[in-house]
Amino acid sequence: MYRIIIIFAVLFLGLGSCKSKKDLQDGGKLRKRSATYILDKMDKHFIDAEWVNSKASIKLIQANSTLKASVYLRMRKDSVIWASVRKLGIEVGRLLVTTDSVFLLNKLNKTYEARSFEHLQKIVGLTSSGDKIQDFRNIYNILLGNPIFLSDKKMDVSIKKTNYILEQKDNNLQANYTVTGKKFQLNKMIFLDLISAREASCSYEGYKELENHYLFSYIRKLKLFSRETGHLEAELNFSKVVLNQPTQFKFDIPSSYEKID
């Protein structure tokens, strides 16, 4: 379970090879807008940060099991993702992700894993785009709350109450985005693999303005389903988010730890 929560806390969700893309009163009727217009408005909320230092609480629910922990997350753009998971103030695991490798420490069992980035993609259902930097950047953007898109193909637009709904299909993948009609903020992303029946959704709530004037979603509600893992739900509540302040990524593997293949 601890292995799952560490990986899940870092990746949040993932289906397919995706690409990142950088007037109304409440209760009023939305005007018809093109996908290009909506995406351009969304692009103004895109968070572009070189460094990220954050803390969040996570609640993970799978089958009849519930687990709560704290996650400390640090990142550097196109370079490193580092996470530490603590339970009752005690560090139980640590994760380091680079553009080509993944290292996972289990401090309870005194074991570690060293894997390729591609191995991690398979675990969470990500498909490689063939570009390591782009694949890493997709994860980075998911963590920041930026939208990711399946491809540059055309998107369909519909209106549901006070939200715009963007839909996109690319081969066996289908994506659905709910965007607020007033501020053009991302409310929800849903990804569905039509062949494997894997489904992932993430809702974004609790937007607050950071010192850098970016709007950040402090509350994330996630749901995953696959035939292999069944249903998995998680809720993340960020309590600290600092951008563009250089930080360290300490990660040492004790010689006494046993390697898990």
C-alpha atoms as a printed R data frame, in Angstrom:
    type eleno elety resid chain resno       x      y       z
1   ATOM     1    CA   MET     A     1   0.000  0.000   0.000
2   ATOM     2    CA   TYR     A     2   2.812  2.457   0.793
3   ATOM     3    CA   ARG     A     3   4.337  1.810  -2.628
4   ATOM     4    CA   ILE     A     4   1.028  2.670  -4.236
5   ATOM     5    CA   ILE     A     5   0.513  5.879  -2.287
6   ATOM     6    CA   ILE     A     6   3.978  7.195  -3.140
7   ATOM     7    CA   ILE     A     7   3.590  6.615  -6.864
8   ATOM     8    CA   PHE     A     8   0.007  7.837  -6.852
9   ATOM     9    CA   ALA     A     9   0.865 10.994  -4.956
10  ATOM    10    CA   VAL     A    10   3.414 11.875  -7.601
11  ATOM    11    CA   LEU     A    11   1.553 10.989 -10.771
12  ATOM    12    CA   PHE     A    12  -2.064 11.665  -9.774
13  ATOM    13    CA   LEU     A    13  -3.426 10.254 -13.021
14  ATOM    14    CA   GLY     A    14  -2.238  9.252 -16.458
15  ATOM    15    CA   LEU     A    15  -3.700  7.733 -19.603
16  ATOM    16    CA   GLY     A    16  -2.143  7.995 -22.997
17  ATOM    17    CA   SER     A    17   0.508 10.123 -24.620
18  ATOM    18    CA   CYS     A    18  -0.517 13.711 -23.959
19  ATOM    19    CA   LYS     A    19   0.693 17.165 -24.789
20  ATOM    20    CA   SER     A    20   0.604 20.286 -22.632
21  ATOM    21    CA   LYS     A    21  -0.691 23.582 -23.937
22  ATOM    22    CA   LYS     A    22   0.377 26.596 -22.752
23  ATOM    23    CA   ASP     A    23 -17.276 38.475 -20.069
24  ATOM    24    CA   LEU     A    24 -19.839 36.429 -18.331
25  ATOM    25    CA   GLN     A    25 -21.832 36.989 -15.130
26  ATOM    26    CA   ASP     A    26 -22.587 34.169 -12.690
27  ATOM    27    CA   GLY     A    27 -25.788 32.364 -13.639
28  ATOM    28    CA   GLY     A    28 -25.890 33.930 -17.125
29  ATOM    29    CA   LYS     A    29 -26.251 31.978 -20.329
30  ATOM    30    CA   LEU     A    30 -22.966 30.999 -21.903
31  ATOM    31    CA   ARG     A    31 -22.134 32.147 -25.399
32  ATOM    32    CA   LYS     A    32 -21.045 29.583 -27.958
33  ATOM    33    CA   ARG     A    33 -17.273 29.603 -28.216
34  ATOM    34    CA   SER     A    34 -14.795 27.766 -30.404
35  ATOM    35    CA   ALA     A    35 -12.277 25.335 -28.931
36  ATOM    36    CA   THR     A    36  -9.500 27.685 -30.048
37  ATOM    37    CA   TYR     A    37 -11.031 30.569 -28.102
38  ATOM    38    CA   ILE     A    38 -11.489 28.494 -24.926
39  ATOM    39    CA   LEU     A    39  -7.983 27.012 -25.078
40  ATOM    40    CA   ASP     A    40  -6.520 30.482 -25.533
41  ATOM    41    CA   LYS     A    41  -8.330 31.658 -22.393
42  ATOM    42    CA   MET     A    42  -7.195 28.566 -20.468
43  ATOM    43    CA   ASP     A    43  -3.625 29.192 -21.555
44  ATOM    44    CA   LYS     A    44  -3.575 32.374 -19.447
45  ATOM    45    CA   HIS     A    45  -3.904 30.180 -16.326
46  ATOM    46    CA   PHE     A    46  -1.031 27.888 -17.340
47  ATOM    47    CA   ILE     A    47   1.529 27.672 -14.516
48  ATOM    48    CA   ASP     A    48   5.098 27.859 -15.785
49  ATOM    49    CA   ALA     A    49   7.579 27.364 -12.933
50  ATOM    50    CA   GLU     A    50  11.214 26.271 -12.859
51  ATOM    51    CA   TRP     A    51  11.065 25.101  -9.225
52  ATOM    52    CA   VAL     A    52   8.192 23.796  -7.067
53  ATOM    53    CA   ASN     A    53   8.171 23.091  -3.328
54  ATOM    54    CA   SER     A    54   4.885 21.882  -1.830
55  ATOM    55    CA   LYS     A    55   3.191 19.909   0.915
56  ATOM    56    CA   ALA     A    56  -0.121 18.057   0.814
57  ATOM    57    CA   SER     A    57  -2.189 15.599   2.785
58  ATOM    58    CA   ILE     A    58  -3.499 12.585   0.916
59  ATOM    59    CA   LYS     A    59  -6.297 10.139   1.598
60  ATOM    60    CA   LEU     A    60  -6.229  6.982  -0.487
61  ATOM    61    CA   ILE     A    61  -9.146  4.566  -0.712
62  ATOM    62    CA   GLN     A    62  -8.891  1.149  -2.356
63  ATOM    63    CA   ALA     A    63 -11.398 -1.656  -1.786
64  ATOM    64    CA   ASN     A    64 -12.113 -1.570   1.970
65  ATOM    65    CA   SER     A    65  -8.787  0.029   2.877
66  ATOM    66    CA   THR     A    66  -8.206  3.726   3.656
67  ATOM    67    CA   LEU     A    67  -4.794  5.265   4.156
68  ATOM    68    CA   LYS     A    68  -3.909  8.826   5.168
69  ATOM    69    CA   ALA     A    69  -0.455 10.387   4.902
70  ATOM    70    CA   SER     A    70   1.447 13.599   4.232
71  ATOM    71    CA   VAL     A    71   3.337 14.154   0.994
72  ATOM    72    CA   TYR     A    72   6.223 16.580   0.531
73  ATOM    73    CA   LEU     A    73   6.732 17.260  -3.156
74  ATOM    74    CA   ARG     A    74   9.635 19.077  -4.813
75  ATOM    75    CA   MET     A    75  10.242 19.477  -8.523
76  ATOM    76    CA   ARG     A    76  12.518 21.086 -11.048
77  ATOM    77    CA   LYS     A    77  11.271 21.584 -14.588
78  ATOM    78    CA   ASP     A    78  12.516 19.008 -17.140
79  ATOM    79    CA   SER     A    79  14.815 17.521 -14.512
80  ATOM    80    CA   VAL     A    80  13.655 16.027 -11.177
81  ATOM    81    CA   ILE     A    81  10.537 15.073  -9.240
82  ATOM    82    CA   TRP     A    82  11.166 14.237  -5.567
83  ATOM    83    CA   ALA     A    83   8.600 13.102  -3.006
84  ATOM    84    CA   SER     A    84   8.651 12.099   0.642
85  ATOM    85    CA   VAL     A    85   5.690 10.337   2.254
86  ATOM    86    CA   ARG     A    86   5.177 10.561   6.018
87  ATOM    87    CA   LYS     A    87   2.805  8.756   8.328
88  ATOM    88    CA   LEU     A    88   2.310 10.143  11.861
89  ATOM    89    CA   GLY     A    89   5.380 12.319  11.344
90  ATOM    90    CA   ILE     A    90   7.608  9.377  10.349
91  ATOM    91    CA   GLU     A    91   8.977  9.120   6.822
92  ATOM    92    CA   VAL     A    92   7.861  5.806   5.320
93  ATOM    93    CA   GLY     A    93   9.024  6.244   1.759
94  ATOM    94    CA   ARG     A    94  10.882  8.449  -0.688
95  ATOM    95    CA   LEU     A    95  10.680  8.734  -4.469
96  ATOM    96    CA   LEU     A    96  12.998 10.231  -7.057
97  ATOM    97    CA   VAL     A    97  12.007 10.534 -10.718
98  ATOM    98    CA   THR     A    98  14.269 11.786 -13.510
99  ATOM    99    CA   THR     A    99  13.730 11.811 -17.258
100 ATOM   100    CA   ASP     A   100  15.051  8.254 -17.557
101 ATOM   101    CA   SER     A   101  15.002  6.636 -14.081
102 ATOM   102    CA   VAL     A   102  12.831  6.029 -11.024
103 ATOM   103    CA   PHE     A   103  14.122  5.234  -7.520
104 ATOM   104    CA   LEU     A   104  11.825  4.213  -4.685
105 ATOM   105    CA   LEU     A   105  12.807  3.768  -1.032
106 ATOM   106    CA   ASN     A   106  10.622  1.805   1.376
107 ATOM   107    CA   LYS     A   107  11.911  2.893   4.780
108 ATOM   108    CA   LEU     A   108   9.637  0.525   6.681
109 ATOM   109    CA   ASN     A   109  10.924 -2.618   4.967
110 ATOM   110    CA   LYS     A   110  14.397 -1.185   4.308
111 ATOM   111    CA   THR     A   111  14.205 -1.982   0.605
112 ATOM   112    CA   TYR     A   112  14.592  0.006  -2.596
113 ATOM   113    CA   GLU     A   113  13.713 -0.225  -6.267
114 ATOM   114    CA   ALA     A   114  15.584  1.166  -9.266
115 ATOM   115    CA   ARG     A   115  13.527  1.242 -12.442
116 ATOM   116    CA   SER     A   116  13.430  2.891 -15.824
117 ATOM   117    CA   PHE     A   117  11.042  5.759 -16.468
118 ATOM   118    CA   GLU     A   118   9.278  3.514 -18.965
119 ATOM   119    CA   HIS     A   119   8.569  0.989 -16.199
120 ATOM   120    CA   LEU     A   120   6.809  3.664 -14.171
121 ATOM   121    CA   GLN     A   121   4.752  4.671 -17.203
122 ATOM   122    CA   LYS     A   122   3.485  1.105 -17.512
123 ATOM   123    CA   ILE     A   123   2.499  0.952 -13.834
124 ATOM   124    CA   VAL     A   124   0.263  4.006 -14.049
125 ATOM   125    CA   GLY     A   125  -0.950  3.466 -17.614
126 ATOM   126    CA   LEU     A   126   1.005  6.199 -19.387
127 ATOM   127    CA   THR     A   127   1.967  5.706 -23.024
128 ATOM   128    CA   SER     A   128   5.294  7.084 -24.173
129 ATOM   129    CA   SER     A   129   5.296  9.855 -26.753
130 ATOM   130    CA   GLY     A   130   8.811  8.897 -27.817
131 ATOM   131    CA   ASP     A   131  10.206 12.088 -26.287
132 ATOM   132    CA   LYS     A   132  11.567 11.605 -22.746
133 ATOM   133    CA   ILE     A   133  11.501 15.305 -21.920
134 ATOM   134    CA   GLN     A   134   7.903 15.636 -23.122
135 ATOM   135    CA   ASP     A   135   6.817 12.559 -21.135
136 ATOM   136    CA   PHE     A   136   8.456 13.965 -18.002
137 ATOM   137    CA   ARG     A   137   6.906 17.380 -18.656
138 ATOM   138    CA   ASN     A   138   3.436 15.802 -18.856
139 ATOM   139    CA   ILE     A   139   3.799 14.472 -15.299
140 ATOM   140    CA   TYR     A   140   5.193 17.816 -14.174
141 ATOM   141    CA   ASN     A   141   2.179 19.648 -15.604
142 ATOM   142    CA   ILE     A   142  -0.298 17.205 -14.079
143 ATOM   143    CA   LEU     A   143   1.195 17.917 -10.672
144 ATOM   144    CA   LEU     A   144   0.954 21.673 -11.222
145 ATOM   145    CA   GLY     A   145  -2.685 21.359 -12.255
146 ATOM   146    CA   ASN     A   146  -2.109 22.288 -15.881
147 ATOM   147    CA   PRO     A   147  -4.323 20.628 -18.496
148 ATOM   148    CA   ILE     A   148  -2.796 18.013 -20.769
149 ATOM   149    CA   PHE     A   149  -4.233 17.092 -24.134
150 ATOM   150    CA   LEU     A   150  -4.132 13.891 -26.157
151 ATOM   151    CA   SER     A   151  -2.888 15.548 -29.331
152 ATOM   152    CA   ASP     A   152  -3.276 18.642 -31.479
153 ATOM   153    CA   LYS     A   153  -6.394 17.217 -33.117
154 ATOM   154    CA   LYS     A   154  -9.695 19.066 -33.256
155 ATOM   155    CA   MET     A   155 -11.819 19.266 -30.107
156 ATOM   156    CA   ASP     A   156 -15.609 19.348 -29.866
157 ATOM   157    CA   VAL     A   157 -17.268 21.955 -27.644
158 ATOM   158    CA   SER     A   158 -20.606 21.794 -25.833
159 ATOM   159    CA   ILE     A   159 -22.231 23.733 -22.996
160 ATOM   160    CA   LYS     A   160 -23.505 22.257 -19.743
161 ATOM   161    CA   LYS     A   161 -25.057 24.774 -17.367
162 ATOM   162    CA   THR     A   162 -22.261 27.259 -16.504
163 ATOM   163    CA   ASN     A   163 -19.409 25.179 -17.945
164 ATOM   164    CA   TYR     A   164 -17.867 24.470 -21.305
165 ATOM   165    CA   ILE     A   165 -17.206 20.793 -22.110
166 ATOM   166    CA   LEU     A   166 -14.297 20.001 -24.416
167 ATOM   167    CA   GLU     A   167 -14.074 16.501 -25.898
168 ATOM   168    CA   GLN     A   168 -11.247 14.908 -27.831
169 ATOM   169    CA   LYS     A   169 -10.542 11.478 -29.319
170 ATOM   170    CA   ASP     A   170  -7.204 10.107 -30.464
171 ATOM   171    CA   ASN     A   171  -7.111  6.473 -31.598
172 ATOM   172    CA   ASN     A   172  -8.357  4.405 -28.640
173 ATOM   173    CA   LEU     A   173  -8.221  7.308 -26.156
174 ATOM   174    CA   GLN     A   174 -10.987  9.702 -25.231
175 ATOM   175    CA   ALA     A   175 -10.668 12.855 -23.115
176 ATOM   176    CA   ASN     A   176 -13.236 15.172 -21.572
177 ATOM   177    CA   TYR     A   177 -12.488 18.577 -19.995
178 ATOM   178    CA   THR     A   178 -14.880 20.678 -17.911
179 ATOM   179    CA   VAL     A   179 -13.986 24.386 -17.995
180 ATOM   180    CA   THR     A   180 -15.738 27.162 -16.066
181 ATOM   181    CA   GLY     A   181 -17.571 29.617 -18.268
182 ATOM   182    CA   LYS     A   182 -16.645 32.700 -16.265
183 ATOM   183    CA   LYS     A   183 -12.904 32.376 -15.648
184 ATOM   184    CA   PHE     A   184 -12.063 29.516 -18.030
185 ATOM   185    CA   GLN     A   185 -10.492 27.490 -15.221
186 ATOM   186    CA   LEU     A   186 -10.083 23.739 -15.442
187 ATOM   187    CA   ASN     A   187 -12.652 21.989 -13.237
188 ATOM   188    CA   LYS     A   188 -12.208 18.391 -14.288
189 ATOM   189    CA   MET     A   189 -10.331 16.079 -16.656
190 ATOM   190    CA   ILE     A   190 -11.490 12.574 -17.596
191 ATOM   191    CA   PHE     A   191  -9.451 10.095 -19.639
192 ATOM   192    CA   LEU     A   192 -10.777  6.799 -20.994
193 ATOM   193    CA   ASP     A   193  -8.915  4.033 -22.792
194 ATOM   194    CA   LEU     A   194 -11.587  2.420 -24.954
195 ATOM   195    CA   ILE     A   195  -9.640 -0.828 -25.393
196 ATOM   196    CA   SER     A   196  -8.364 -1.546 -21.869
197 ATOM   197    CA   ALA     A   197 -11.335  0.194 -20.159
198 ATOM   198    CA   ARG     A   198  -8.915  2.122 -17.932
199 ATOM   199    CA   GLU     A   199 -10.461  5.373 -16.719
200 ATOM   200    CA   ALA     A   200  -8.980  8.281 -14.786
201 ATOM   201    CA   SER     A   201 -10.584 11.503 -13.618
202 ATOM   202    CA   CYS     A   202  -9.355 14.473 -11.623
203 ATOM   203    CA   SER     A   203 -11.421 17.323 -10.207
204 ATOM   204    CA   TYR     A   204  -9.765 20.642  -9.369
205 ATOM   205    CA   GLU     A   205 -11.170 22.764  -6.546
206 ATOM   206    CA   GLY     A   206 -10.118 25.379  -4.014
207 ATOM   207    CA   TYR     A   207  -8.311 27.721  -6.377
208 ATOM   208    CA   LYS     A   208  -6.169 30.318  -4.612
209 ATOM   209    CA   GLU     A   209  -3.752 32.900  -5.908
210 ATOM   210    CA   LEU     A   210  -0.067 32.286  -5.289
211 ATOM   211    CA   GLU     A   211   2.499 35.041  -4.746
212 ATOM   212    CA   ASN     A   212   3.446 34.683  -8.412
213 ATOM   213    CA   HIS     A   213  -0.171 35.589  -9.330
214 ATOM   214    CA   TYR     A   214  -0.835 32.073 -10.598
215 ATOM   215    CA   LEU     A   215  -4.107 30.453  -9.590
216 ATOM   216    CA   PHE     A   216  -3.444 27.035  -8.046
217 ATOM   217    CA   SER     A   217  -5.933 24.277  -7.235
218 ATOM   218    CA   TYR     A   218  -5.323 23.315  -3.604
219 ATOM   219    CA   ILE     A   219  -7.857 20.463  -3.613
220 ATOM   220    CA   ARG     A   220  -7.669 17.515  -6.039
221 ATOM   221    CA   LYS     A   221 -10.137 14.631  -6.109
222 ATOM   222    CA   LEU     A   222  -9.069 11.654  -8.171
223 ATOM   223    CA   LYS     A   223 -10.628  8.422  -9.312
224 ATOM   224    CA   LEU     A   224  -8.895  5.602 -11.181
225 ATOM   225    CA   PHE     A   225 -10.186  2.335 -12.534
226 ATOM   226    CA   SER     A   226  -8.421 -0.526 -14.277
227 ATOM   227    CA   ARG     A   227  -9.065 -4.235 -14.516
228 ATOM   228    CA   GLU     A   228  -5.757 -4.878 -12.773
229 ATOM   229    CA   THR     A   229  -6.184 -2.596  -9.736
230 ATOM   230    CA   GLY     A   230  -9.952 -2.107  -9.538
231 ATOM   231    CA   HIS     A   231 -11.283  1.187  -8.195
232 ATOM   232    CA   LEU     A   232  -8.929  3.644  -6.543
233 ATOM   233    CA   GLU     A   233  -9.863  7.030  -5.082
234 ATOM   234    CA   ALA     A   234  -7.705  9.750  -3.591
235 ATOM   235    CA   GLU     A   235  -8.067 13.271  -2.303
236 ATOM   236    CA   LEU     A   236  -5.156 15.664  -2.032
237 ATOM   237    CA   ASN     A   237  -5.244 18.873  -0.024
238 ATOM   238    CA   PHE     A   238  -2.265 21.167  -0.530
239 ATOM   239    CA   SER     A   239  -1.274 23.309   2.442
240 ATOM   240    CA   LYS     A   240   1.906 24.804   1.009
241 ATOM   241    CA   VAL     A   241   2.951 25.762  -2.527
242 ATOM   242    CA   VAL     A   242   6.080 27.793  -3.283
243 ATOM   243    CA   LEU     A   243   7.247 28.454  -6.837
244 ATOM   244    CA   ASN     A   244  10.613 29.411  -8.301
245 ATOM   245    CA   GLN     A   245  12.693 29.068  -5.158
246 ATOM   246    CA   PRO     A   246  15.641 26.669  -5.678
247 ATOM   247    CA   THR     A   247  15.517 23.619  -3.415
248 ATOM   248    CA   GLN     A   248  17.459 20.419  -2.773
249 ATOM   249    CA   PHE     A   249  16.639 16.824  -3.679
250 ATOM   250    CA   LYS     A   250  18.360 14.651  -1.094
251 ATOM   251    CA   PHE     A   251  18.183 10.989  -2.003
252 ATOM   252    CA   ASP     A   252  20.648  8.450  -0.619
253 ATOM   253    CA   ILE     A   253  20.255  4.667  -0.652
254 ATOM   254    CA   PRO     A   254  21.682  3.125   2.564
255 ATOM   255    CA   SER     A   255  24.052  0.226   1.942
256 ATOM   256    CA   SER     A   256  21.962 -1.943   4.284
257 ATOM   257    CA   TYR     A   257  18.848 -1.659   2.073
258 ATOM   258    CA   GLU     A   258  17.903 -4.674  -0.055
259 ATOM   259    CA   LYS     A   259  17.191 -4.149  -3.733
260 ATOM   260    CA   ILE     A   260  13.813 -5.366  -5.001
261 ATOM   261    CA   ASP     A   261  13.721 -6.584  -8.600
